[in-house]
Amino acid sequence: MSEVNEEIVAKVARLARIAFSESDAEATTQDVGRVLHLVDALQAANTEGVTPTSQVTGLQDVLREDAVVSSAVPPEKLLERAPRHEGGYIVVKRVLG
């Protein structure tokens, strides 16, 4: 893997919109270099004959059939508790521009 330098770290930080000082840039460059060195060591490990593993606990998801059930509380009662409602829906603040 190629060596990482402050220019590369600055470019990635700019793309991720992360701002840090010059001293932080130096420390981050060293940290990223150490991480990449560890990744190189992992890639060099001999994994021939090792079965790929996606999870090790043996647990499986417990799934159930989707079933429509009626609520114990009528929708009108739930809407009464909402700060604002209109046309049978709860009105909330806009979250997208």
Secondary structure, DSSP 4 states (H G I P E B T S, - for coil): -PPP-HHHHHHHHHHTT----HHHHHHHHHHHHHHHHHHHHHHHS--TTPPP-S-SS--------------SS-HHHHHHHSSSEETTEE-------
